[in-house]
Amino acid sequence: MDEVSLHLSERLRRRVSEAARRQHVSDEEYMRNAIERSLQDDASRLAVQPRPRLPLFRSGDPTLAERLDDILAAGFGLDTTGERPRPGAPAGTGQAARAHLHGSGSRSTRPR
């Protein structure tokens, strides 16, 4: 087994010792077990999360990519209802933003 030096605050070292005593193991065994559990948890989280597949969504609008800058610029600084928010005001329903993305807003005048 490899030996590793680990610096712990006095408070953390005391907590490790108390937890190890409750589990009837040495401080070293407790820390090894804790590291092993943490690594298993990390591996489990990574295994559960699916990798994204392209395309991420289908808008049904073949001009969406061409109009994206205009769509974003039109909504910049607006809350989700399409209004300029008052400081401290709650967010709205987002109907204006959704309508704009689904094509009921103005079309781009940029040349294609």
Buried (B, 14 or more C-beta within 10 A) or exposed (E): EEEEEEEEEEEEEEEBEEBBEEEEBEBEEBBBBEEEEEEEEEEEEEEEEEEEEEEEEEEEEEEBEEBEEBBEEBBEEBBBBBEEBEEEEEEBEBEBBEEBBEBEBEEEEEEE
